[in-house]
Amino acid sequence: MGLSEADVTKQIQQMISFIQQEAAEKVEEIEAKAEEEFNIEKSRLVSQQRIKIIEYYDKKEKQIELQRKIQHSNLANASRLSVLKARDDYVQTLKEEARKQLSILAQERSKYTTILANLIAQGLFLLMEKDVTIRCRRNDVDLVKQLVPDTINRYKQELKQKEIQVNIDEKNFLPDDSAGGIELYAMGGKIKVSNTIEARLAMIFNQILPEIREKLFGVNQNRKYHD
């Protein structure tokens, strides 16, 4: 017995319903998978951007810290240089004060005469030349002329040397504001010995400068070597 038209229609409707159900389930499956993949990709992108943001601010933080250290170092160096300059200025002030005191001493004729005689003798012993020219302050020319003969005798007695010629330069002079002393020249000016008060002060001052700094400012902790 064959199927009736109603049965055929019913079976067709059932097949359509089954296909529609399968299609709907497939659509849901595709949508679920697509949403899952979307969420995974979104999570990956968010995580990636978060890492970039963290790295960016880490870099900025390091740059700021580096700038802070540089500024701190610059300020520390500026402060240290300022302290060193102030100390050096004070030391130079002491040196200038010593020079002024020596200038005052040079005004005491008897003491200055002894000092000048010793400076001339010392200069001759340092040069040990047969022909020497002495340069002094204009107002010391006469005094130097008085002292040269005795100084030559001292020189000859010590070195057993008879031949020595000492001339006074009366064309060129030490500055009038000099504290005094002399300059000695030999071999046509090629050799020079500066025995001025300022030169002797500078030499002695440089020798005792570490002691002066230590007494004024204390021991330098950064100094590796000590005499």
C-alpha positions as CSV (number, residue, x, y, z in Angstrom):
1,M,0.0,0.0,0.0
2,G,1.6,3.3,-1.0
3,L,2.1,6.4,1.1
4,S,-0.6,8.9,1.0
5,E,0.1,12.5,0.0
6,A,-0.3,13.5,3.6
7,D,2.4,11.0,4.7
8,V,4.7,12.2,2.0
9,T,4.2,15.8,3.1
10,K,4.8,14.8,6.7
11,Q,8.1,13.0,5.9
12,I,9.3,15.9,3.8
13,Q,8.4,18.3,6.6
14,Q,10.3,16.1,9.1
15,M,13.4,16.1,6.8
16,I,13.2,19.9,6.4
17,S,13.0,20.2,10.2
18,F,16.0,17.9,10.6
19,I,18.0,19.8,8.1
20,Q,17.0,23.1,9.7
21,Q,18.0,21.7,13.1
22,E,21.3,20.5,11.8
23,A,21.9,23.9,10.2
24,A,21.0,25.8,13.3
25,E,23.3,23.7,15.4
26,K,26.1,24.2,12.9
27,V,25.6,27.9,12.9
28,E,25.7,27.9,16.7
29,E,28.9,25.8,16.6
30,I,30.5,28.2,14.1
31,E,29.4,31.2,16.1
32,A,30.7,29.7,19.4
33,K,34.0,28.9,17.8
34,A,34.3,32.3,16.2
35,E,33.5,34.0,19.5
36,E,36.1,31.8,21.3
37,E,38.7,32.7,18.7
38,F,37.8,36.3,18.9
39,N,38.1,36.2,22.7
40,I,41.5,34.5,22.4
41,E,42.7,37.0,19.9
42,K,41.3,39.9,22.0
43,S,43.1,38.5,25.1
44,R,46.3,38.2,23.1
45,L,46.1,41.8,21.8
46,V,45.2,43.1,25.3
47,S,48.1,41.2,26.8
48,Q,50.5,42.4,24.1
49,Q,49.4,46.0,24.6
50,R,49.7,45.7,28.3
51,I,53.3,44.4,27.9
52,K,54.1,47.3,25.6
53,I,52.7,49.8,28.1
54,I,54.6,48.3,31.0
55,E,57.8,48.3,28.9
56,Y,57.2,51.9,27.9
57,Y,56.7,53.1,31.5
58,D,59.7,51.0,32.7
59,K,61.8,52.7,30.1
60,K,60.5,56.1,31.1
61,E,61.1,55.4,34.7
62,K,64.7,54.3,34.0
63,Q,65.2,57.5,31.9
64,I,63.9,59.7,34.7
65,E,66.1,57.8,37.2
66,L,69.1,58.3,35.0
67,Q,68.3,62.0,34.6
68,R,67.9,62.3,38.3
69,K,71.3,60.7,38.9
70,I,73.0,62.9,36.3
71,Q,71.4,66.0,37.9
72,H,72.5,64.9,41.3
73,S,76.0,64.2,40.0
74,N,76.2,67.6,38.3
75,L,75.0,69.3,41.5
76,A,77.5,67.4,43.6
77,N,80.3,68.3,41.2
78,A,79.3,71.9,41.1
79,S,79.1,72.0,44.9
80,R,82.5,70.3,45.1
81,L,84.1,72.7,42.6
82,S,82.6,75.6,44.5
83,V,84.1,74.4,47.7
84,L,87.5,73.8,46.1
85,K,87.4,77.3,44.5
86,A,86.5,78.9,47.8
87,R,89.4,77.0,49.5
88,D,91.8,77.9,46.7
89,D,90.7,81.6,46.9
90,Y,91.4,81.5,50.7
91,V,94.8,79.9,50.2
92,Q,95.7,82.5,47.6
93,T,94.5,85.3,50.0
94,L,96.9,83.9,52.6
95,K,99.7,83.8,50.0
96,E,99.0,87.5,49.1
97,E,98.9,88.4,52.7
98,A,102.3,86.8,53.2
99,R,103.6,88.7,50.2
100,K,102.4,92.0,51.7
101,Q,104.2,91.1,55.0
102,L,107.4,90.4,53.1
103,S,107.0,93.7,51.3
104,I,106.8,95.4,54.7
105,L,109.8,93.5,55.8
106,A,111.7,94.7,52.7
107,Q,111.1,98.3,54.0
108,E,113.3,97.5,57.1
109,R,116.6,98.4,55.6
110,S,118.9,96.3,57.8
111,K,116.8,93.1,57.5
112,Y,116.3,93.6,53.8
113,T,120.0,94.2,53.2
114,T,120.8,90.8,54.8
115,I,118.1,89.1,52.7
116,L,119.2,90.7,49.5
117,A,122.9,89.8,50.1
118,N,121.9,86.1,50.7
119,L,119.7,86.1,47.5
120,I,122.5,87.4,45.4
121,A,125.0,84.9,46.8
122,Q,122.6,82.0,46.4
123,G,121.9,83.1,42.8
124,L,125.6,83.1,42.0
125,F,126.1,79.7,43.5
126,L,123.2,78.3,41.5
127,L,124.5,79.7,38.2
128,M,128.2,79.2,38.7
129,E,128.9,81.3,35.6
130,K,131.8,83.7,35.0
131,D,129.7,86.5,33.6
132,V,126.4,87.3,35.4
133,T,123.9,90.2,35.1
134,I,121.7,91.1,38.0
135,R,118.3,92.8,37.6
136,C,116.6,94.4,40.5
137,R,114.1,97.1,41.4
138,R,115.1,100.6,40.4
139,N,115.3,101.8,44.0
140,D,117.5,98.8,44.9
141,V,120.2,99.5,42.4
142,D,122.5,101.3,44.8
143,L,122.0,98.7,47.5
144,V,122.8,95.9,45.1
145,K,125.9,97.7,43.9
146,Q,127.1,97.9,47.6
147,L,126.4,94.2,48.2
148,V,127.9,92.7,45.0
149,P,131.6,93.1,46.0
150,D,131.2,91.2,49.3
151,T,129.1,88.6,47.6
152,I,131.7,88.1,45.0
153,N,134.3,87.5,47.7
154,R,132.1,85.0,49.4
155,Y,131.6,83.2,46.1
156,K,135.4,83.2,45.4
157,Q,136.2,81.9,48.8
158,E,133.7,79.1,48.7
159,L,134.5,77.9,45.1
160,K,138.1,78.9,44.9
161,Q,137.3,80.6,41.7
162,K,138.8,84.0,40.9
163,E,137.2,84.9,37.6
164,I,133.7,86.2,37.9
165,Q,132.1,89.4,36.4
166,V,128.8,90.7,37.9
167,N,127.0,93.5,36.2
168,I,123.9,95.4,37.3
169,D,121.3,95.9,34.6
170,E,120.4,99.6,34.8
171,K,118.1,99.7,31.8
172,N,115.6,97.0,32.8
173,F,114.2,96.7,36.3
174,L,111.9,94.6,38.3
175,P,108.4,96.1,38.8
176,D,108.3,98.9,41.4
177,D,105.4,97.1,43.2
178,S,107.6,93.9,43.5
179,A,108.4,92.8,47.1
180,G,112.1,92.9,46.2
181,G,114.9,90.5,45.5
182,I,116.7,90.0,42.2
183,E,116.9,88.1,38.9
184,L,120.2,86.8,37.6
185,Y,121.0,86.1,34.0
186,A,123.9,84.4,32.3
187,M,125.0,83.3,28.8
188,G,123.4,86.4,27.2
189,G,120.1,85.9,29.0
190,K,119.8,82.2,28.0
191,I,120.0,81.2,31.7
192,K,117.9,82.8,34.3
193,V,117.6,82.4,38.1
194,S,114.6,84.2,39.7
195,N,115.5,85.0,43.2
196,T,112.8,87.6,43.9
197,I,110.9,87.7,47.1
198,E,107.8,86.5,45.2
199,A,109.6,83.6,43.6
200,R,111.0,82.4,46.9
201,L,107.6,82.8,48.6
202,A,106.0,80.8,45.8
203,M,108.6,78.0,46.1
204,I,108.3,77.7,49.8
205,F,104.5,78.1,49.7
206,N,104.2,75.3,47.2
207,Q,106.4,73.1,49.4
208,I,104.3,73.5,52.5
209,L,100.9,73.8,50.7
210,P,99.7,70.3,51.6
211,E,100.4,71.1,55.3
212,I,98.6,74.4,55.0
213,R,95.5,72.8,53.4
214,E,95.5,70.0,56.0
215,K,95.6,72.5,58.9
216,L,93.0,74.7,57.4
217,F,90.6,72.1,56.0
218,G,91.5,68.8,57.6
219,V,92.9,65.7,56.0
220,N,91.7,65.0,52.4
221,Q,90.0,61.6,52.5
222,N,90.3,61.3,48.8
223,R,94.0,61.7,48.7
224,K,95.7,58.3,48.1
225,Y,99.3,59.3,48.6
226,H,100.9,61.3,51.4
227,D,104.5,62.5,51.7
